[in-house]
Amino acid sequence: MKLSDKLLYALFILGAVCLAVFGLCALDWLWACATVLVVLFWAWMLHARCTRRDDYSDGR
């Protein structure tokens, strides 16, 4: 994963937590936790997909 990808994920997580800190709604922390979990899941999925060996590495 490139540094720009990591910074983008960190920006999403930081944004979700900052909005939850403002406390505009009673469920802000719930939404922030859900957002963080979704971002971490997609980061893990993209990282796993990018590092996976190609099934067709026999020269086809």
C-alpha positions in Angstrom: 0.0 0.0 0.0 1.2 3.5 -0.8 1.7 6.2 1.7 -1.1 8.2 0.1 -3.5 5.3 0.7 -2.6 5.1 4.3 -3.0 8.8 4.8 -6.4 8.7 3.1 -7.5 5.9 5.5 -6.2 7.9 8.5 -8.0 11.0 7.3 -11.3 9.1 7.2 -10.8 7.6 10.6 -9.7 11.0 12.1 -12.7 12.7 10.5 -15.1 10.2 12.0 -13.6 10.5 15.4 -13.6 14.3 15.2 -17.3 14.4 14.3 -18.1 12.1 17.2 -16.3 14.4 19.6 -18.6 17.3 18.7 -21.5 15.2 20.1 -24.2 16.5 17.7 -26.2 13.3 18.1 -26.4 10.6 20.8 -25.3 8.0 18.2 -22.2 9.8 17.0 -19.8 7.4 18.7 -21.7 4.4 17.3 -21.4 5.8 13.8 -17.7 6.7 14.3 -16.9 3.1 15.5 -18.8 1.7 12.5 -16.9 4.0 10.1 -13.6 3.0 11.6 -14.4 -0.7 11.3 -15.4 -0.3 7.7 -12.3 1.7 6.8 -10.0 -0.9 8.6 -11.8 -3.8 6.8 -11.4 -2.3 3.4 -7.8 -1.4 4.1 -7.1 -5.0 5.1 -9.0 -6.3 2.1 -7.1 -4.1 -0.4 -3.8 -4.9 1.3 -4.5 -8.7 1.2 -5.5 -8.5 -2.5 -2.4 -6.5 -3.5 0.0 -8.8 -1.7 -1.6 -12.0 -2.9 0.4 -14.1 -5.4 -1.1 -14.3 -8.9 -2.7 -17.6 -9.6 -1.4 -17.5 -13.2 2.3 -17.0 -12.4 3.3 -19.9 -14.7 3.9 -17.5 -17.6 0.5 -17.5 -19.4 
